[in-house]
Amino acid sequence: MTLCPCGSHKNIDDCCAPFLAGAPAPTALALMRSRYTAYVKGDIGYLAETLAADIRDEFDQVEAEQTAGAAKWHGLEIRAVTGGGEADDDGTVEFMARFSLHGQQHVQHERATFAREGGLWRCTGGEVNPKEPPRQVVKVGRNDPCPCGSGKKHKKCCGA
């Protein structure tokens, strides 16, 4: 049994291999995992094919072949998935792909976007090194009501 490189802990024949062979990915996550596996296997044609039509011309196959061939792949970590299910038309997958290239360790952290195109999931782009929006912190004044809901002033309750 050969485990799939995508990190699913499944046999490759039961995971990404059918998609690389032409079966449609049922979800955005399945497409994301199969795209990672395509990089590991050097299947650059699959990477180009699974891009949305409007960004496919921007794909540099020569660079992708060189990177895929020279890289040693260490794993894919899925951080978050939004939408992208079998009943959805779009979705995002935040991931971290770890690899070594020319003796240096690299991490590709990206929030990839996906959409259905002709009924098939396609990668539509992504944001590299995505940041969460800054947290808003509300300062409670000494004489303000305590946020715990006790009805007391903050200074006489949780702020004491």
N, C-alpha and C positions, 0 to 999 in steps of 0.2 A: 504494500500500500504506500503510495506516494502522497504526502500531505500537500495541499494546495499552498503555494507561496503567499496567498493573500491573508493568511492568519486565521482562517475560519475553523481550523482544526478538522477539516473534512478532507476526504480523498479528492485529489484534483479532478478525477473523472466525475465526481458527484458535485463539483463546485464550479470552477471557472472554465474547465476544458470545453464543455458544451457551448459556451458563449464564444470562446475563441474559434470554435469550429463553425460558427454561424447561427446558433440558436439565439433568439432575442432574449436579452436580460429582462427579467420581470420587474425589477425595481432599480432605482437609481443606485442603491447600495450595491446590488449585484453587479451593475455596470462598473462602479468605482473599483470594486475588488477585482473584476476581470481586467480592467485597464492596468492595475498594478501588476497582475500576473503577466500581462502582455509585455510590460517593461522587463520583468524578470526573464521571460522566455525570449525576448528580442523580437516579438511579433509587432513590428512597427506598422504594418498594414492595418492591423486591428485598431491600433491607436488612432490612425488617421480616419478610418471608417467610422469610428464611434464618436467623432467630433461633429458638432452641429455644422450644417452646410455653410453658414455665414462666417465661421472661423476656420474652416478646414484649409483654406488657402494660406492662412498664416502659419500653419504647422510646418516646421522645418524637419523633414524626414531624415536628412543627412545628420543633423545634430542629434536627433532622437536616437538614431542607430548608433552613433558614436558613444553617446551617454549610456545607452542600454548595454552596449557591448563592453564598455570599460568599467562599469559600476559593479560592485558586489552588493547585492541587496540583503538587508538585515531584517526587514519586517515592515508591516503596515499596521498602524494603530488607528482605529476609527474612534474619533472623539465625540462626534455628534451627528445625528441624522435628523433632518427636518423635511417632512413630506417625502415625496419620491416613492410612495407605495404603489401597489398594483392599480389602485383606483385614482391615483394622482396624475397630474399633467406636468408637474415640476417638483423640484426638491433640491436640497443641499446636503452635502456630506463633508464634514470637517474631518481631516485626516492628517496623520503624520507618517511619512514614508522615510525610513532610515536606510542609508546606503553609504558605501565608501567609494570614493572616486579619486584615483591617483594618490592613494595612501592617506587621504583626508576623510574624516567622518563628516557626513552631511545629514541634515534633516529637512525634508520638504514639508512644511506645515502650510496647509491650504484649506480653504473652504470652497469646494468645487460646486458649481451649479449645474443642474441637469434639467432637461425638458424633453417631452415627447415630440418627435418629429416624424410624421408619417406613421404614428403608432409605435415607434421604436424610441427607447431612451437614448439620448445623445448628451454628451458633455458640452455645455454652452460657455464655459469659462470658469473663472475662479479668482479668489482673492488670496494672495500669498501672505503669510504671516498675519492672519486676521486678528483684530483686536476687539475685545468686548467694549461696549460703550462705558464711559466712566460712571462709577457709582455716585449717586447723589446722596450726600449725608446731610441730614437736617439736624441742626443744633437746637437742643431744647434749653430754653432759658430757665433760670432758677425759679421764677415765679409763674412759669407756664404750667398748665395741667400736666400731670405725669402721664407719659405715653402708655403706661401699663394699664390705664383705665380705672385706677383706684378712686379718682375724684380729688385726690390731694394735690397740692403743689409739688412740683418735681423736687424742690429742695427739702421737702418734708417726707418724701417717699423714696424712690429709687436713687435720687441724686444726693441722698444724705451720706 
